[in-house]
Amino acid sequence: MDQKELDKEIFNNVKKEEITRFEKITVRDFVFLAICAASSLLFSAVMPLVANVPVYGLIQIVVGFQTSLFFALGLFKVRKRGSILFMAVCSGIVQVFMAPVMFFMSISSALIIELIFLIFKKGYHYNVIRILATTLYIPFQMPLLWIYYEIMNNLPSSYVGNTWWFILLMVLAVVLICFLGTLSGSLIGKELQKAGVLDVSRKKQ
C-alpha cells in the first residue's frame, strides 16, 4: 500500500462532519507530542547565542527549521485539534523560565492557528492544513514580538530590523525555513509510517 492509499484510508476513517470536532487525545498522544516539543527545544539550544544580537527575526530563523520539523512530526501522528496548542504549552513551560515573552508568543501563536482552522472548519486530517499550521507557527510569533518591542519601548533606533523592507525580508525568510522544516518533518513521519514504526491516530468508527 503506497502513501496515497494510506492517507486515503486514514481520511476515510474520519467522518467529514466530525473533522472539525475536538477528538479525544489519549495519554500516548500526549506523550508523543511532549517528546516532539522537548526535541524542538533541545535542537533549538543554540538560540541563546543569538538572543542579544540586534537583528529582527534572527531568533526565528535560528529555531524555525527544527521547531517546524518536530511540530510537523507531532501533528503527522496526532491529527487532532489542540495538538499544536499542547506542544506549545510544553515548550512554553521551559521558555517561561528563560523569558516570559517567549511563553506568551508560543501560546498566542498556537491559539491563533487553532482558532483560524476551527473557524474555517478544517481539521488536521487534511495534509495542506497540517503543512500550513506547522509552517505558520513560528512566523505568527514575529508580529507578536514586534508588538512587545513597541509596548516595552525596547526597540532601539540602531536595531537592524527597524525598516519595513528588512522586516518583510526576514518574515519571508522565516516562512521559507519553517516550510522546509515542515516538509522534512512530514517526510520523516511518512517514512516512519511506512516502516511500521509510527501509527497515525485514527478516528474510531
Long-range contacts (C-beta under 8 A, 24 or more apart in sequence): 3-190, 3-193, 3-194, 6-193, 6-194, 7-127, 10-79, 10-125, 10-200, 10-202, 11-125, 13-202, 13-203, 13-205, 14-123, 14-125, 14-202, 14-203, 15-203, 18-203, 19-121, 19-122, 19-123, 19-125, 19-126, 20-81, 20-118, 20-121, 20-122, 20-123, 21-81, 22-80, 22-81, 22-82, 23-80, 23-81, 23-201, 23-203, 24-80, 25-78, 25-80, 25-82, 25-83, 25-86, 26-201, 29-77, 29-78, 29-80, 29-83, 29-201, 30-86, 32-74, 32-77, 32-78, 33-74, 33-78, 33-83, 33-86, 33-87, 33-90, 34-86, 34-87, 34-90, 36-70, 36-71, 36-73, 36-74, 36-87, 37-70, 37-71, 37-74, 37-86, 37-87, 37-88, 37-90, 37-91, 38-90, 39-70, 40-66, 40-67, 40-69, 40-70, 40-71, 40-87, 40-91, 41-91, 41-94, 41-95, 43-70, 48-98, 51-99, 54-156, 54-158, 54-159, 54-160, 54-161, 55-159, 55-160, 55-161, 55-170, 56-146, 56-159, 56-160, 56-161, 56-162, 56-166, 56-167, 56-170, 57-142, 57-161, 57-167, 57-170, 57-171, 57-173, 57-174, 58-170, 60-138, 60-139, 60-141, 60-142, 60-170, 60-174, 61-170, 61-173, 61-174, 61-177, 63-138, 64-138, 64-139, 64-174, 64-177, 64-178, 64-181, 65-177, 65-178, 65-180, 65-181, 65-184, 66-181, 67-91, 67-137, 67-138, 67-178, 67-181, 68-134, 68-135, 68-137, 68-138, 68-177, 68-178, 68-179, 68-180, 68-181, 68-182, 68-185, 69-181, 69-182, 69-184, 69-185, 69-188, 70-185, 71-134, 71-137, 71-182, 71-185, 72-130, 72-131, 72-134, 72-181, 72-182, 72-183, 72-184, 72-185, 72-186, 72-189, 73-185, 73-186, 73-188, 73-189, 75-124, 75-130, 75-133, 75-134, 76-130, 76-185, 76-186, 76-189, 76-190, 76-193, 76-198, 76-200, 77-189, 77-198, 77-199, 77-200, 77-201, 78-201, 79-123, 79-124, 79-125, 79-130, 79-200, 79-201, 80-124, 80-201, 81-114, 81-117, 81-118, 81-123, 81-124, 82-114, 83-124, 84-110, 84-113, 84-114, 84-133, 84-134, 84-137, 85-110, 85-111, 85-114, 88-137, 101-145, 101-148, 104-144, 104-148, 105-141, 105-144, 105-145, 105-148, 106-141, 108-140, 108-141, 108-144, 109-136, 109-137, 109-138, 109-140, 109-141, 109-144, 110-137, 112-140, 113-137, 113-140, 127-186, 130-182, 130-186, 131-179, 131-182, 131-183, 131-186, 134-178, 134-181, 134-182, 134-185, 135-175, 135-178, 135-179, 135-181, 135-182, 136-175, 136-178, 137-178, 138-174, 138-178, 139-171, 139-174, 139-175, 139-178, 142-170, 142-171, 142-174
